[in-house]
């Protein structure tokens, strides 16, 4: 497994406690993503609901590099719940891609789909992915799901992500600031719609663009099957920009360590879905919460506690 950013790992370690620790209650850490991404906002809302609705439980959302780092933290029991894209999670359970061994994680729910944003700075002439050749492009932070998707998309249009672009590895916050400062030409971000950082950028830099990436779907589908789907983005509704685009989508799941107790996994899943109205107030992506969709976490195995909840609700 690629080395994690030490600071983030230490920060999470300091926050986390042992889940399901008898009379001491549950001290849960939720591994999320960058502060202006949806994972962090959603995770904070989930933490509040878990504290309010599961007896003797505390919960905290922590900042991470997202999917890959979250899985590593779960495997090492330095986090209790983690957000991940299904492509990264699928690699984790098979010990492929960024993982050199099978990771001990299971899913408790599919929650919403991530949209790939390829943001092009004002004044940059790129109109399709292949035009990024030779440019300064952030692929997302190391150990992130964004980087997994970015690399695969560039390869699908015949670009080597290590040599055909001037690769940067910036967080969503850093990428937004770099566009404002004029130090990068474009960046990838894979997240929900709207993403706060991109809303901010679109407000201050009206000339920025989001690329239509529908031309890469054929290449992705031939190699990865149904892992990636084509999604529509209404730019006016999401970011107050002109028009609409098609882009690459990938589902998000909430993961836990496979050793989490069935009762705790059941209660987390129950709280997530039965407090949907409260979660929607935190971020509108929670509107996608649905118990039938929630159980569709393939190819990641469903935790038995979550499976029990879905069977009760769905029959």
N, C-alpha and C positions, 0 to 999 in steps of 0.2 A: 504494500500500500504506500502511496506517495506520502512523504512526510507532511504532517499537518502544521499549520501555523501555531507555534508554541504558545503565544500569548492568548489566543482564543481558547485553546485547550485548557490552559491554566485557569483562565477566567471561569470557564464552565465548571472545572473541578472544584473551584472555591465555592460555587453556588450550590452544587448538587449534594443531595443526601441519598440515603438508602430508601428506595421505594418499598412500601409495604413492611415497615419496620415495627410491627407489633404495637405495643402501647404508645410508642413515640409518634405514631401516625405516619402519614405519607408526606415526604418532602420531595416534591417532583421538580425536575428541571426540564424545560422544553427547549430543545435546540432548534433555532429558527433560521435566521439569515441576517442580511444587512438591515439597518434601522429604517431605511426608506423603501424597503421591499414589503410585499404582502405577507410573507411568512412571519416576519417579526410582529406586525400589527395583529395578524390573526392569532399568533401564538400568545400575545399578551391578553387578548380577549379570552382565549381558551383557559389560560392560567387563572384569570379572575373567576370564570365559571366553575372550574375544578375546586378552587378554594371555597366558593360559596355553596357548592352542592354535594361535595363528597366529604363526609364527616372526618374531622381531624386531619385535614389535608392542607398543605401549603404548596404553592406552585409558582414558579418564576420562569419567564421567557428570557433566554440568553441570546446574545448576538453571536453569530457564527458565519462561516463562509458558505453555509447551506448544505445541500444534499450529501456530498461525499464526506464532508467533515462530520455532519450529523450522524451518519451511519457509523463512522469510526467511534464517535463518542458513545453511541448506544452500545456498540460491541464491547467497549471497555468499561461500561457501566458508569460513565461520567455524565450521562444524561439519561432521562427516563422515557421521554417522548421526543421524536424527531420528525421534522418535515423532510420529504424527499420527493423528487421526481421518480416516476416508475422506471425510467431507463436506468438511472443510477442504482435504484433498489434491485432491479433485475440482475444487474452485474454483481451486486453484493451477494445475492443468495446463490449465485453460481460460481463466485470467485473468479470472475473474468473482468475484462476492461481495466479499470483503475484498481481492482482488488486482486491480491495474489492468493486469497483463500476465501472460502465461504464465510459469510458474516452471520452471526446468530441473531437475526432480526426477523420480525413478523409484522404484518400490517394490521392496524385496527380499523382503517377506513380509507376509502378514496374520497377526496373532499372537493376538488375543483380542478380545472385544467389550467396549465400554464401556457402563456403565449410568448413566442419568441419575438423580442423587439430587436431589430437591427437599426440602431439610431445613427444617422449620418449628420455630421456637424454642418452648420451653415457654411455655404460657399464651396462645399465638397461636391464634385460632379457625379458621384456614384449613383446609379439608378437600379442596379441589380447586384447580387452578391459577388459575382465574378469581378466586378469593377473595383473591389477592395484590394486587389493585388497591388502589392508595394506600399500600401497605406499603413498608417499607425492605427492599429485596431486593438481594442481591449476585448479579450475573449471571456472576461469574467474572472473572478478571483480563483486562485488555486484551490482545489478540493471543492469545487462548486458544480452543481448540476448545469449551470449556465455554460461552463467551459466544456462539459461533455457534449452538449447540443451544438455549441459553436464550432467545435472541431469537426464534428460529423457533418455539419452543414457545409463548411468550407471544403471538406474532402469530396462532398457530393457534387460540387461544381468544379472539381479538378484543382483545387488550391491546397497546398501543404500549409497547415496552420502554423508550423514552426519556421518555415523559410519563405513563403510567398507573401506574408504580411509582416509588418513590423509589430510583433506580438507584444501586447501589454496584458497584465493580469490584475485588473482593477475591480474593486467592489462597485456596486451600483452608485454609492455615494461618491466615490472617487471618480467614476466615469462621468457622472453628471458635471462634477467640478472641472474635470479635464476638458470637456467640450466648452464649458464657459470660458476657460482659460486659453482655449485654442491649441492645446497640446496633443490632442488626438483627433483623428479624422472620423472615427466611427467606434461604436461599441455594441456588444451583444448583451442583452439582458433577457432572461427567461423568467417570467413571473406573471402574476395576475394582472387584470385590467380593472381600473387604472392602477398603475404603480406611482406612488407619491413622488419619487425622484424624477420621473419622466414628466409628470404633470408640472412640476416646478420648472424643469428645463424648457418644456414647450411654452410655458408662460413667459419666460424671459428670452427665449430664442425662437421666435416664430418661424424663422427660416429653416429650422432643423427639419429633417425628414425621417420617416420610418419606411424602410424598404419592404416592398412586396416580395416574399420569398417562396411563392408557390412553385417556382421553377425547380426547387430542390426536392420536392415531395417524391418524385419518381425515384430518384436515387436513394433517398432514405427508405422508402417503402420496399425497394428491392433488397436492401441489406438488412433492415430491422423489422420488416413486417408491419404489424399494426401498432407498434410502439408509438409512432408519430402520426398525427392526423392534421388535416388542413383546417384552420380556423379563420373566421372573418373578424376583422377589427374595424369598427366604426370610429374612425379617427376623430370625427367631430364630437361624438358623444364622449369618447374616452379622454381625449387630450386637446379638444378645441382646435384641431388641425383640419385641413381640408381633405375630403374624400374618404375612401375605405381601402383596405388592403387584405390580402390573404397571407397567412403566415403559418409557421409550423407550431403545432400544439403537442403537449405531452401532459399526461395526467399527474396529479399530485396525490401522495398518500401520506398518512401519519403512521409512523413506525414505532415499535417498542422492542426492547430486548425480548427474545423468545422465552426467557425465564421469568418474565413478569407474571404475577399471580393471575389466575383466571378472573377472580373477583375484581381485582383492580382494573384489569383491561376492560371488563364488562362495564364497570362504573364510569370509566373515562369515555368509552364509546357512547353509553347512554346519555351522559351529560352533554357531549358534543351535539348529538342530534336532538335531544329534547329541550335544549336551550338555544335552538336555532335562532329564534327571534332576537335574543340578546346578542348572539354572535353577528347577526346582520347589522346591528347598530354599530359594530366595530369596523366591519368591512363588508361591502356588498357581495364579495365572492362567496360569503357564507349563504347567500341565497341558493347556491347550487347544492347545499346539503340535502341529500335524499337517501333514505335507507336502502332502496334497491340499487342505486348507483354506488352507494357507499360500500356495499359488499363486493363490488367488482374490482378486485385488487390484483387480478392475475397479471403476471405469473408469480407474484409474491404470495406466500402462504398467509392465510388469515389467522390471527391469533385466536385460540379457542374461546377466550372470554368475549371477544368481539363477535365471533361466530354465533355464540349463544344469544347475544343481543339481537343480531340480525334475524335469526330464526324466530325469535319471539315477535318481531315486528313484521317480518315479511312472510312468515309461514314456511 
